Amino acid sequence: MAVSIILMVIVGNGLLFIYNQWQFKKAEKLYEPVGKFIIVDDDIKLHYISEGTGQPVVFLHGGILSSSDYKETVQMAAQQGYHAIAFDRPGYGYSERPKKRKITPITQASIIHKALKELGINEPIILVGHSWSGTMTLSYALQFPKEVAGMILNLLLKTPLAKSMAFSMAKQTFAPEQVPEKYAKELYAIGFRSSHFRANREDVLVFPETSKILCEEYKKITVPTVIAVGENDPFGVIDQARRLKEDIPHATLNIIPDIGHMIPELHPEMVLENVKFISKKNTSIV
């Protein structure tokens, strides 16, 4: 009897796994990659979107979805005379993640740097990092200070994807604003594939160690910096932003009234305003 029950559980779990994979594949077809691919280090295939010409601006998404977080911002920036590039970070969206080496915000910054070189981007870039990528952006500026014209940070020192299910997590992340229906559907289709979910979990686990390594180095950052956070952000990032401002005194702290955490998705025009602010800073320096 016990053996029969165990077999039933195994078969049931197997069928459930197959059904879920079928559902993911079915949903994934609705969100096929719209950008291009580039190979880095011979073993990392990265998906990215690129539009426009002019000053290069690189957008790095947080710990939930992919470059699609920035699709409206990329279009708007291109129309304003920028070369806008947004990557799916390694393991997210349609980008691959190396299996035989440890991936951290530091190594991800290096991978993006190599990708930009492969794309022929040699002039200093404006970096925009949202949520989890705030630390990755800071790491990039520390590793390649002469290749960064400025950076814009929307902070978050943890990410909840591995701790809750898609729709409740999205609701928490967008609060107090509403989750766009299209975002929730894309999150279910893309964000809960095993490879994407695993990449997020790995990022969560390496984050504390990386933050400890980098935090003492932030004072070395000299490039123009904007720290932009929503007044109603549910993750307590205003305190984080103020501490970072102490480490980077020349940074501009921008607490945006009446909005939450998901600035790129809900308020792309505000992201672009900060990009323009950095551009003007560079012009005045020259």
Backbone as a ProteinNet text record, in pm:
[ID]
protein_1_A
[PRIMARY]
MAVSIILMVIVGNGLLFIYNQWQFKKAEKLYEPVGKFIIVDDDIKLHYISEGTGQPVVFLHGGILSSSDYKETVQMAAQQGYHAIAFDRPGYGYSERPKKRKITPITQASIIHKALKELGINEPIILVGHSWSGTMTLSYALQFPKEVAGMILNLLLKTPLAKSMAFSMAKQTFAPEQVPEKYAKELYAIGFRSSHFRANREDVLVFPETSKILCEEYKKITVPTVIAVGENDPFGVIDQARRLKEDIPHATLNIIPDIGHMIPELHPEMVLENVKFISKKNTSIV
[TERTIARY]
83.3	0	86.9	188.4	276.9	350.8	394	464.5	373.5	247.9	151.3	130.9	124.1	105	225.7	346.3	468.7	473.1	437.1	435.9	335.4	218.8	116.6	167	238.2	291.9	396.1	486.5	590.6	530.5	433.7	369.1	293.6	225.3	150.4	240.2	352	447.6	507.4	534.4	588.3	491.5	366	264.1	245.4	251.6	237.7	354	475.7	592.6	578.1	536.2	518.5	412.3	302.7	195.2	245.5	321.7	373.6	468.8	556.9	649.2	574.5	467.9	386	321	270.1	208.7	310.4	433.4	536.7	573.3	590.2	625.2	514.7	392.3	278.4	274.9	295.5	292.8	413.7	528.3	652.8	642	562.1	547.3	483.9	413.6	351	453.6	571.3	673.3	808.3	811.2	935.6	1034.6	1165.7	1265.7	1248.1	1257.1	1237.1	1367.5	1475.2	1601.6	1701.1	1827.7	1936	2014.4	2107.9	2189.8	2337.4	2416.7	2561.6	2626.6	2740.4	2812	2928.5	2940.2	3047.7	3125.3	3256.3	3342.8	3319.2	3270.4	3249.6	3139.8	3082.9	2983.9	2862.5	2853.3	2738.5	2664.5	2544.8	2461.3	2366.7	2384.8	2304.6	2203.7	2083.6	1979.4	1974	1960.3	1954.2	1866.6	1816.2	1745.2	1826.3	1828.5	1911.1	1838.4	1826.4	1761.3	1831.6	1831	1880.1	2030	2074	2215.9	2246.2	2374.5	2414.1	2480.4	2471.1	2529.3	2473.5	2560.2	2509	2457.9	2339	2278.2	2243.3	2291.9	2273.2	2179.5	2072	1969.4	1979.5	1986.3	2001.3	1880.5	1807.1	1682.8	1710	1604.9	1616.3	1608.9	1558.8	1563.2	1437	1351.8	1225.3	1214.1	1220.8	1186.7	1306.3	1313.8	1415.9	1427.3	1494.2	1508.6	1374.5	1270.2	1137.1	1088.5	1145.4	1111.8	1139	1235.2	1280	1236.5	1147.2	1116.5	1063.5	977.8	926.3	1035.4	1117.9	1226.6	1326.1	1357.1	1449.8	1396.5	1268.3	1208	1211.8	1178.9	1177.1	1318	1416.8	1553.8	1607	1573.8	1617.6	1559.9	1435.3	1370.9	1432.1	1497.4	1558.8	1707	1754.8	1892	1995.7	1953.4	2046	2052.7	2164.1	2173.5	2137.9	2015.3	1962.7	1979.1	2038.3	2063.7	2015.5	1937	1891.8	1920	1989.3	2025.2	1930.8	1908.2	1861.2	1984.9	1988.2	2105.8	2122.1	2242.7	2267.8	2167	2098	1999	1857.2	1839	1706.2	1657.8	1526.9	1471.8	1523.1	1595.8	1648.1	1800.6	1861.1	2006.5	2045.7	2157.9	2208.1	2293	2307.6	2387.9	2494.2	2620.8	2726.3	2701.9	2728.9	2701.8	2824.1	2942.7	3063.9	3141.1	3080.8	3149.1	3049.2	3097.2	3012.1	2975.4	2848.1	2799.3	2753.5	2807.8	2775.4	2748.4	2704.4	2692.4	2823.7	2936.1	3066.6	3096.3	3075.9	3104	3001.4	2877.2	2777.2	2813.6	2865.9	2910.9	3021.4	3112.7	3221.3	3168.6	3067.8	3008.6	2943.4	2869.5	2805.3	2911.5	3019.1	3128.6	3185.3	3208.2	3260.9	3160.8	3032.6	2929.6	2930.3	2944	2946.4	3067.2	3179.8	3298.2	3274	3208.2	3175.6	3082.9	2998.5	2905.3	2969.4	3096.8	3167.2	3139.6	3089.2	3063	3190.5	3261.3	3389.1	3389.4	3288.6	3281.9	3215.6	3238.1	3176.9	3024.4	2967.2	2823.1	2754.7	2626.2	2540.3	2476.4	2490.1	2436.9	2312	2207.6	2084.1	2056.4	2062.6	2040.4	1919.5	1826.1	1704.2	1710	1668.2	1648.6	1777.7	1774.1	1892.7	2014	1994	2106.4	2170.7	2115.8	2180.9	2323.1	2339.1	2471.7	2559.2	2500.9	2575.5	2626	2544.9	2583.2	2697.3	2689.2	2797.1	2926.6	2914.9	3032.2	3093.3	3008.6	3057.8	3138.4	3085.2	3153	3286	3294.1	3419.3	3521.7	3475.2	3566.3	3615.1	3525.5	3557.1	3525.8	3589.2	3551.7	3567.7	3666.7	3689.3	3591.5	3512.2	3419.7	3274.6	3254.4	3119.9	3106.3	3008.7	2983.5	2895.5	2821.8	2732.7	2643	2574.6	2485.6	2362.4	2256.2	2127.6	2088.1	2056.6	2029.5	1889.2	1812.9	1689.2	1717.1	1727.7	1788	1690.1	1748	1682.6	1790.4	1801.8	1908.2	1861.5	1745.8	1699.8	1596.3	1563.1	1463.8	1373.6	1240.6	1149.1	1105.1	1157	1102.2	1107.3	1215.8	1230.2	1150.9	1079.7	1011.9	860	805.7	660.9	622	496.2	449.2	432.2	413	425.4	335.7	206.4	116.2	120.5	133.7	145.4	276.4	383.6	512.3	506	442.8	430.4	350.2	243.7	161.6	244.3	327.8	412.8	515.1	574.1	680.6	627.7	506.6	449.1	381.3	348.9	273.9	343	264.2	118.6	48.8	126	66	17.7	-59.7	-121.1	-28.7	-38.1	39.4	-28.8	39.1	-21	-49.7	-165.4	-204	-103	-52.2	42.7	172.2	211.3	333.5	317.3	204	180.4	179.4	120.9	117.4	256.7	334.7	469.6	557.4	537.4	612.9	586.9	460.8	427.7	488.3	484.5	534	685.4	753.9	899.9	970.2	923.3	995.7	991.8	898.1	888.7	937.3	1008.8	1081.4	1193.9	1232	1329.4	1462.6	1509.1	1638.3	1634.2	1525.8	1509.3	1498.1	1416.3	1395	1525.8	1602.9	1730.2	1829.8	1834.3	1924.8	1891.1	1762.3	1721	1762.3	1743.6	1778.2	1928.8	2008.5	2153.4	2190.4	2124.1	2151.5	2118.9	2007.7	1968.4	2076.1	2128.4	2223.3	2359.3	2402.1	2535.7	2531.8	2412.8	2401.5	2467.9	2441.2	2501.7	2654.1	2713.3	2859.2	2914	2847.8	2893.9	2880.6	2769	2747.4	2854.2	2892.1	2995.1	3128.8	3158.2	3284.1	3286.8	3173.3	3170.8	3148	3077.3	3028.6	3141.1	3256.3	3367.2	3431.6	3397.1	3457.1	3374	3248.8	3160.5	3216.3	3293.6	3350.2	3445	3491.9	3584.6	3513.9	3381.1	3305.8	3301.9	3340.3	3345.2	3255.7	3196.9	3116.4	2984.4	2923.7	2792	2692.2	2619.2	2532.1	2398.2	2291.6	2157.8	2106.5	2059	1992.7	1844.8	1766.1	1623.2	1538.8	1454.5	1367.8	1227.3	1129.8	991.7	959.6	885.4	847.5	770.1	691.8	608.7	664.7	793.7	856.7	836	784.4	751.7	870.2	992.3	1105.8	1204.8	1166.2	1253.8	1379.9	1373.8	1495.5	1536.2	1448	1485.6	1599.9	1593.7	1702.8	1831.2	1819.6	1935.9	1995.1	1905.1	1948.9	2023.1	1974.1	2040.3	2177.6	2189.6	2321.1	2418.2	2368.3	2453.4	2495	2404.4	2434.6	2549	2555.4	2665.7	2798	2792.8	2914.4	2955.7	2856.4	2884.3	2827.2	2896	2839.7	2797.6	2865.5	2830.9	2705.3	2653.6	2534.4	2412.6	2321.1	2192.4	2088.7	2029.2	1924.9	1789.5	1716.7	1588.3	1479.5	1405.9	1292.6	1167.4	1111.3	1002.9	867.9	789	662.5	561.5	483.4	360.9	382.7	504.6	524.8	597.2	597.3	657.4	790.2	806.2	935.9	958.4	853.1	870	872.5	972.8	984.3	1001.3	1089	1104.7	976.7	901.7	782.4	666.4	648.6	531.9	561.1	687.3	721.3	848	847.6	968.4	1014	919.9	956.8	1045.9	1028	1111.9	1253.2	1264.4	1397.3	1469.9	1398.3	1458.7	1498.3	1419.9	1454.8	1588.9	1612.1	1737.8	1854	1828	1930.8	1971.7	1873.7	1902.6	1980.4	1946.6	2016.9	2165.3	2194.2	2333	2403.1	2333.1	2390.6	2430.6	2345.1	2375.2	2493.2	2501.3	2614.2	2745.8	2746.5	2866.8	2900.7	2798.9	2820.2	2881.8	2833.3	2885.2	3028.1	3060.7	3196.8	3293.2	3251.9	3335.2	3352.1
-120.9	0	126.2	126.2	241.6	263.4	152.6	163.3	222.7	182.9	235.1	384.8	427.3	569.7	649.9	597.2	665.7	676.9	567.1	569.3	670.1	678.1	774.1	917.6	942.9	1076.7	1110.7	1014.7	1037.6	1065.2	981.1	999.8	1131.8	1164.4	1289.8	1410.9	1407	1517.9	1529.4	1412.2	1412.3	1473	1435.8	1490.2	1640.5	1681.8	1824.2	1902.8	1846.7	1912.2	1926.8	1819.2	1823.6	1925.6	1929.1	2024.4	2168	2194.2	2329.5	2371.7	2278.3	2310.1	2342.4	2267.9	2293.3	2430.5	2464.4	2595.6	2708.1	2689.6	2790.8	2808	2697.2	2703.6	2772.5	2741.5	2802.3	2953.3	2992.7	3135.5	3207.7	3138	3198.7	3243.4	3171.4	3206	3343.5	3390.1	3522.2	3633.2	3596.7	3696.5	3653.2	3632.8	3593.4	3709.4	3680.5	3787.5	3885.7	4013.3	4117.2	4186.9	4154.6	4221.1	4136.1	4155.5	4084.1	4004.4	3921.6	3840.7	3867.3	3855.1	3868.3	3764.3	3710.5	3609.8	3676.5	3650.4	3704.3	3587.4	3596.7	3493.1	3354.3	3350.9	3225.4	3136	3170.3	3079.1	3148.4	3281.5	3353.3	3424.7	3379.9	3440.1	3539.8	3666.7	3772	3828.1	3849.8	3915.5	4062.4	4150.9	4294.3	4363.9	4479.9	4566.4	4694.3	4747	4864.4	4952.1	5080.3	5174.9	5309.9	5379.6	5515.9	5527.8	5651.8	5684.7	5802.8	5818.5	5928.7	5878.7	5956.9	5919.8	5784.7	5684.2	5553.2	5554.4	5500.2	5484.4	5336.8	5275.1	5132.2	5111.8	5038.1	5014.5	4870.4	4856.6	4725.9	4700.2	4593.8	4565.5	4505.7	4497.5	4445.9	4294.9	4243.9	4100.9	4026.7	4085.3	4020.1	3974.5	4067.9	4029.9	4039.3	4141.3	4144.1	4285	4294.5	4423.9	4484.3	4403.4	4455.5	4558.9	4558.6	4663.4	4802.2	4808.8	4937.9	4963.8	4883.6	4898.6	5037.2	5094.5	5229.2	5333.8	5316.3	5410.8	5409	5289.3	5277	5352.9	5335.9	5404.8	5556.1	5600.6	5743.9	5803	5730.5	5779.4	5788	5689	5689.9	5810.3	5841.7	5955.9	6088.7	6087	6209.1	6220.6	6133.2	6146	6064.9	5959.8	5871.5	5735.7	5666.6	5526.6	5444	5395.2	5326.4	5175.8	5113.2	4969.4	4911.5	4805.2	4736	4586.8	4530.3	4388.3	4305.5	4180.6	4079	4033.2	4050.9	4008.5	3856	3803.9	3660.4	3573.4	3488.5	3398.5	3450.5	3577.6	3638.5	3654.7	3660.8	3680.4	3575.2	3618.5	3525.8	3521.2	3568.1	3559.9	3432.2	3374.6	3254.6	3292.5	3196.9	3216.8	3107.4	3145.3	3043.8	2944.6	2818.4	2715.3	2679.5	2713.8	2664.5	2773.1	2888.1	2991.7	3069.9	3125.5	3200.4	3334.1	3367.3	3492.4	3584	3704.1	3803.3	3937.1	4038.1	4170.9	4220.2	4179.7	4221.4	4155	4023.3	3953.1	3989	4016.4	4056.9	4192.2	4283.3	4412.6	4391.5	4299.9	4269.9	4210.4	4123.6	4062.6	4169.2	4260.5	4368	4457	4484.3	4564.3	4498.4	4368.1	4295	4297.9	4285.5	4288.9	4423.3	4530.6	4664.2	4681.4	4625.6	4632.2	4555.2	4439.3	4361.3	4438.5	4523.3	4604.7	4732.1	4753.6	4872.1	4997.8	4982.7	5098.4	5129.5	5232.5	5266.1	5398.7	5480.5	5606.9	5586.2	5674.6	5659.4	5652.3	5564.8	5540.3	5600.6	5629.3	5657.4	5525.2	5488.7	5362	5386.9	5308.3	5318.5	5181	5170.9	5043	5047.2	4955.3	4951.5	4836.5	4865.2	4764.2	4684.9	4552.3	4468	4519.8	4574.7	4619.9	4748.8	4808.6	4924.1	4890.7	4777.2	4735.2	4697	4634.8	4600	4726.8	4829.9	4957.1	5022.3	5020	5073.6	4996.6	4864.1	4782.3	4818.6	4842.2	4880.2	5010.5	5107.3	5237.1	5223.9	5130	5107.9	5034.5	4939.9	4863	4941.9	5024.3	5092.8	5242.9	5311.1	5450.8	5545.1	5520.6	5609.2	5583.3	5477.4	5440.8	5466.8	5540.3	5574.4	5726.1	5778.2	5922.4	5965.6	5872	5901.5	5782.9	5783.2	5670.5	5716.4	5637.4	5661.9	5533.6	5543.7	5426.3	5433.6	5325.2	5304.7	5183.1	5203.8	5101.8	4997.4	4882.4	4777.1	4677.4	4644.4	4554.9	4412.6	4379.2	4240.8	4227.1	4104.3	4082.4	3966.8	3975.9	3879.2	3765.6	3755	3657.3	3515.7	3479.5	3342.3	3314.9	3412.3	3394.7	3397.6	3419.1	3424.2	3393.7	3385.8	3352.5	3478.4	3457.3	3566.1	3685.5	3662.8	3776.4	3848.4	3773.7	3839.2	3915.7	3858.2	3926.9	4054.9	4045.5	4164.1	4272.3	4231.9	4327.5	4398.1	4322.9	4380.7	4476.4	4437.5	4517.4	4648.3	4645.6	4765.5	4856.1	4804.5	4880.5	5013.8	5119.2	5122.1	5141.5	5140.5	5153.8	5018.3	5020	4898.2	4823.4	4691.6	4608.9	4609.9	4652.8	4643.3	4496.9	4471.7	4333.8	4266.4	4342.1	4284.7	4243.9	4317.9	4285.1	4153.3	4137.2	4014.9	3892.6	3906.3	3794.3	3760.6	3863.7	3839.1	3779.9	3823.8	3769	3619.7	3580.2	3438.3	3359.9	3418.1	3347.1	3335.9	3441.4	3447.2	3424.1	3489.3	3490.7	3362.7	3272.7	3150	3027.3	3047.7	2936.3	2896.9	2771.4	2722.9	2796.8	2827.9	2894.6	3035.7	3107.4	3244.4	3244.8	3153.5	3144.2	3110.3	3017.4	2976.8	3092.9	3169.6	3285.5	3385	3407.1	3500.9	3451.5	3322	3266.4	3279.3	3252.1	3266	3410.7	3505.5	3646.8	3686.7	3633.3	3663.5	3616.2	3497.9	3438	3507.5	3558.4	3621.5	3769.1	3824.6	3969	4019.1	3956.4	4009.7	4011.1	3904.2	3897.5	4008.2	4029.8	4132.2	4271.6	4297.5	4428.3	4458.2	4355.7	4373.3	4409	4347	4373.9	4516.3	4559.5	4686	4809.5	4793.9	4912.5	5006.7	4952.4	5037.5	5111.5	5072.1	5131.3	5244.9	5258.6	5356.7	5499	5529.7	5664.1	5699.7	5599.3	5623	5669.2	5657.4	5692.3	5843.8	5889.4	6033.6	6077.2	5983.3	6020.2	6082.1	6168.1	6223.3	6111.8	6126.3	6018.9	6075.1	6007.3	6037.9	5914.8	5935.2	5828.5	5863.4	5789.3	5820.5	5712	5750.9	5654.9	5712.9	5623.2	5666.1	5695.7	5801.6	5839.4	5727.4	5651.4	5546	5406	5397.4	5267.1	5178.6	5054.8	4970.4	4899	4915.1	4836.2	4914.6	5030.9	5105.7	5157.9	5186	5224.8	5370.2	5450.3	5589.6	5596.2	5513.8	5509.8	5460.5	5359.7	5310.1	5420.8	5493.8	5600.8	5708.9	5743	5847	5801.1	5672.4	5620.7	5623.9	5589.5	5593	5736.3	5827.6	5969.6	6014.9	5962.4	5994.5	5942.7	5824.7	5766.3	5835.5	5888.4	5958.4	6099.5	6187.6	6319.4	6403.1	6386.5	6468.6	6418.4	6301.8	6246.1	6333.6	6333.2	6402.2	6301	6325.2	6237.5	6291.7	6210.4	6251.8	6160.4	6208.8	6133.4	6179.9	6093.4	6131.9	6113.5	6219.1	6210.7	6115.8	6051.1	5980	5858.2	5801.5	5680.3	5576.5	5450.4	5340.2	5296	5164.7	5107	5091.6	5061.7	5023.4	5144.2	5226.7	5350.6	5324.7	5233.9	5213.1	5166.7	5080.1	5023.5	5122.8	5199.2	5286.7	5432.9	5474.6	5615.2	5630.6	5580.5	5588.3	5730.6	5824.8	5963.8	6019.4	5967.4	6013.2	5957.8	5834.8	5778.6	5865.2	5902.8	5983	6121.8	6178.7	6308.6	6300.9	6191.2	6175.1	6151.4	6082.1	6065.3	6202	6286.2	6420.3	6502.4	6484.4	6555.3	6517.6	6388	6341.8	6398.3	6400.2	6454.9	6600.5	6678.3	6819.9	6835.2	6744.4	6747.1	6730.6	6634.7	6609.7	6727	6790	6906.3	7021.3	7041.2	7150.5	7122.9	6992.6	6956.6	6984.7	6948.1	6972.5	7121.8
0	0	0	88.9	97.1	-33.6	-97.3	-225.3	-331.5	-331.6	-429.2	-412.2	-285.2	-257.2	-305.7	-277.3	-320.3	-471.9	-540.2	-687.1	-740	-674.7	-717.1	-701.1	-590.1	-566.4	-671.7	-701.5	-800.5	-937.3	-976.8	-1106.5	-1111.4	-1000.6	-996.2	-1008	-935	-943.8	-1083.2	-1145.3	-1280.8	-1380.1	-1369	-1459.1	-1436.5	-1309.2	-1278.1	-1337.2	-1328	-1384.7	-1535.9	-1601.5	-1747.6	-1786	-1710.3	-1738.9	-1723.9	-1614.5	-1592.6	-1704	-1745.8	-1854	-1983.2	-2008.5	-2127.8	-2119.2	-1999.7	-1981.1	-2001.5	-1947.5	-1963.7	-2110.7	-2182	-2323.9	-2403.6	-2370.4	-2438.1	-2414.3	-2289	-2255.8	-2313.2	-2314.5	-2362.7	-2507.7	-2587.7	-2728.8	-2747.7	-2645.9	-2653.5	-2631.6	-2577.5	-2545	-2602.1	-2731.4	-2796.5	-2795.7	-2800.8	-2796.3	-2911.3	-2880	-2981.3	-3017.5	-2944.8	-2967.7	-3043.6	-3010.1	-3076.6	-2972.3	-3019.8	-2930.5	-2957	-2851.6	-2863.1	-2772.9	-2815.3	-2738.4	-2665.2	-2535.6	-2453	-2391.6	-2393.9	-2335	-2395.3	-2516.5	-2590.6	-2534.8	-2419.5	-2361.4	-2301	-2316.4	-2259.3	-2371.2	-2398	-2501.6	-2434.9	-2466.9	-2405.5	-2505.2	-2457.8	-2536.5	-2496.3	-2595	-2565.6	-2668.9	-2629.8	-2723.2	-2738.4	-2858.9	-2888.7	-2988.6	-2955.3	-3045.6	-3040.2	-3152.1	-3156.9	-3177.4	-3187.6	-3201.4	-3110	-3077.4	-2991.4	-2865.1	-2757.3	-2628.4	-2583.6	-2556.9	-2515.3	-2371.3	-2353.9	-2221.8	-2205.3	-2099.4	-2077.1	-1958.6	-1981.6	-1880.2	-1828.2	-1695.7	-1632.2	-1541.8	-1572	-1499.7	-1361.6	-1282.2	-1146.1	-1138.8	-1026.4	-1000.5	-1037.5	-1121.6	-1149.6	-1294.3	-1389.1	-1525.3	-1619.4	-1703.1	-1808	-1865	-1979.4	-2046.5	-2083.3	-2088.5	-2123.4	-2022.7	-1901	-1803.6	-1861.1	-1952.2	-2004.3	-2148.3	-2202.2	-2345	-2378.8	-2295.1	-2322.4	-2304.4	-2201.6	-2177.7	-2292.5	-2343	-2456.2	-2577.2	-2606.2	-2720.3	-2701.4	-2581.3	-2553.7	-2560.8	-2505.5	-2507.2	-2650	-2731.8	-2871.5	-2945.3	-2916.1	-2979.8	-2934.7	-2818.2	-2764.2	-2800.4	-2888.9	-2937.1	-2863	-2792.9	-2723.3	-2793.6	-2775.2	-2815.2	-2692.1	-2687.4	-2569.7	-2584.8	-2484.1	-2484.8	-2352.4	-2358.9	-2238.2	-2253.4	-2156.4	-2158.8	-2072.6	-2112.2	-2019.3	-1942.3	-1813	-1738.1	-1746.3	-1722.4	-1738	-1661.6	-1735.3	-1676.7	-1679.1	-1712	-1713.7	-1857.1	-1872.7	-2006.3	-2101.5	-2204	-2304.2	-2304.5	-2196.8	-2183.1	-2109.4	-2150.8	-2085.3	-1963.9	-1874	-1753.6	-1748.7	-1730.5	-1724.7	-1611.5	-1637.5	-1537.8	-1454.1	-1500.9	-1434.9	-1361.1	-1339.8	-1262.9	-1179.9	-1071.8	-981.4	-1043.5	-1038.4	-1095.6	-981.8	-978.5	-876.4	-944.7	-870.4	-931.5	-991.4	-932.6	-982.9	-1116.8	-1125.2	-1250.6	-1358.3	-1318.6	-1417.5	-1478.5	-1396.6	-1449.6	-1552.6	-1523.9	-1616.6	-1746.5	-1736.4	-1855.5	-1943.8	-1881.8	-1958.1	-2022.7	-1951.7	-2006.7	-2132.3	-2126.2	-2242.3	-2358.1	-2325	-2429.1	-2501	-2424.8	-2485.2	-2576.3	-2535.8	-2620.9	-2751.1	-2740.3	-2859.3	-2952.2	-2893.9	-2972.9	-3025.4	-2992.7	-3042.1	-2963.6	-2839.6	-2754.8	-2677.1	-2718.3	-2657.1	-2582	-2603.3	-2530.9	-2395.1	-2299.5	-2167.5	-2176.2	-2096	-2099.5	-1977.2	-1993.2	-1878.9	-1838.9	-1712.5	-1663	-1580.2	-1606.1	-1528.9	-1468.8	-1336.7	-1270.5	-1180.3	-1202.9	-1122.7	-1022	-898.8	-796.6	-771.6	-792.9	-768.2	-843.4	-962.1	-1044.2	-993	-887.6	-829	-785.2	-718.7	-674.7	-793.1	-892.7	-1013.4	-1083.1	-1086.5	-1147.6	-1070.8	-939.2	-856.4	-880.8	-893.7	-922.2	-1056.5	-1155.2	-1288.3	-1279.4	-1207.7	-1195.3	-1122.5	-1028.2	-955.9	-1042.1	-1122.6	-1206.6	-1328.1	-1384.6	-1510.3	-1499.6	-1406	-1378	-1496.2	-1581.3	-1694.7	-1809.5	-1797.4	-1904.5	-1866.7	-1758	-1711.4	-1707.6	-1782.8	-1784.6	-1668.6	-1612.5	-1501.8	-1476	-1362.8	-1333.6	-1257.9	-1276.4	-1212.5	-1141.9	-1013.2	-931.8	-873.7	-890.5	-815.2	-727.1	-597.3	-512	-461.6	-430	-352.6	-315.5	-188.3	-143.8	-121.8	-171.8	-169.1	-278.2	-314	-418.4	-379.7	-395.2	-337.2	-426.9	-550.1	-643.2	-588.9	-523	-477.5	-350.7	-297.4	-169.9	-180.7	-296.8	-310.6	-453	-477.8	-611.1	-694.7	-823.9	-921.2	-891.4	-876.1	-871.3	-736.6	-628	-498.2	-488.7	-548.3	-549.6	-631.4	-747.9	-832.2	-760.7	-693.8	-620	-513.6	-442.7	-339.6	-399.9	-512.5	-571.8	-631	-685.5	-745.9	-643.3	-525.7	-425.5	-394.7	-369.2	-360.4	-494.6	-603.4	-735.9	-785.5	-893.6	-944	-1040.8	-1039.7	-1132.3	-1268.8	-1375	-1509	-1542.9	-1597.7	-1628.1	-1721.8	-1820.2	-1915.7	-1846.2	-1741.1	-1669	-1593.4	-1525.4	-1449.1	-1540.2	-1657.6	-1751.2	-1803.3	-1834.5	-1883.5	-1773.8	-1650.6	-1539.2	-1525	-1535.4	-1524.3	-1639.2	-1759.1	-1877.7	-1879.9	-1838.3	-1850.7	-1717.3	-1614.3	-1487.3	-1408.2	-1438.8	-1361.1	-1436.4	-1546.1	-1606	-1510.9	-1512.2	-1414	-1423.3	-1546.5	-1561.7	-1505.2	-1530.6	-1482.9	-1329.7	-1278.1	-1134.2	-1063.2	-1120.8	-1060.4	-1059.8	-1168.9	-1175.8	-1065.9	-1044.1	-940.4	-802.4	-779.9	-649.5	-623.9	-724.9	-711.2	-681.7	-748.8	-724.2	-580.8	-530.1	-392	-294.4	-317.3	-223.3	-222.9	-338.8	-343.8	-306.9	-294.8	-275.3	-146.3	-30.2	94.5	89.4	38.2	28.7	-60.9	-175	-268.4	-208.4	-142.8	-81.8	22.6	99	201	136.8	23.9	-47.1	-101.7	-157.5	-230.4	-143.6	-32.4	39.8	82.6	116.6	158.6	41.6	-80.3	-199.5	-258.7	-215.4	-278	-273.5	-169.6	-155.3	-269.7	-342.5	-453	-580.3	-583.3	-703.9	-720.9	-839.2	-865.3	-980.6	-1053.8	-1171.2	-1125.7	-1209.5	-1176.1	-1145.8	-1036.8	-988.7	-944.4	-983.9	-933.7	-860.3	-738.7	-663.1	-661.6	-739	-754.6	-689	-594.6	-526.6	-515.4	-513.5	-497.9	-352.2	-328.9	-193	-123.3	-201.3	-144.8	-169.8	-197	-219.2	-96.3	-114	0.7	62.9	8.8	55.2	142.8	189.8	278.9	213.5	83.9	12	36	90.5	115.7	216.1	319.8	417	350.4	264.1	190.6	103.8	37	-52.6	24.6	141.4	222.4	269.6	303.6	343.8	225.8	106.8	-11.3	-43.8	-24.1	-45.7	45.3	166.4	257.3	202.4	137.1	80.4	-49.2	-122.6	-249.1	-234.4	-164.5	-129.8	-249.7	-363.7	-479.6	-551.3	-510.9	-575.6	-549.7	-645.1	-629.8	-583.1	-467.9	-415.6	-459.2	-534.2	-590.3	-536.2	-436.2	-380.4	-453.4	-535.5	-625.4	-555.5	-544.4	-470.9	-535.7	-450.5	-490.2	-578.9	-584.2	-662.4	-578.2	-627.5	-554.6	-613.5	-623.3	-658.6	-808.5	-883.4	-1022.8	-1116	-1098.3	-1175.1	-1325.1	-1368.6	-1514	-1582.5	-1516	-1578.1	-1580.8	-1473.5	-1461.8	-1495.3	-1483.3	-1501.7	-1586.2	-1707.7	-1791.4	-1818	-1819.1	-1844.7	-1733.8	-1611.4	-1500.4	-1512.6	-1563	-1588.4	-1690.6	-1796	-1902.1	-1850.8	-1761.7	-1703	-1630.4	-1560.7	-1489.3	-1585.2	-1696.4	-1798.9	-1853.3	-1882.5	-1932.6	-1830.1	-1703.4	-1596.4	-1595.8	-1609.6	-1615.1	-1738.4	-1851.3	-1974.3	-1955.8	-1891.4	-1867.4	-1772.4	-1673.7	-1582.4	-1658.1	-1751.5	-1829.6	-1919.3	-1975	-2061.4	-1982.6	-1860.2	-1778.4	-1734.1	-1714	-1674.5	-1787.8	-1909.8	-2028.6	-2048.2
[MASK]
++++++++++++++++++++++++++++++++++++++++++++++++++++++++++++++++++++++++++++++++++++++++++++++++++++++++++++++++++++++++++++++++++++++++++++++++++++++++++++++++++++++++++++++++++++++++++++++++++++++++++++++++++++++++++++++++++++++++++++++++++++++++++++++++++++++++++++++++++++++++++++++

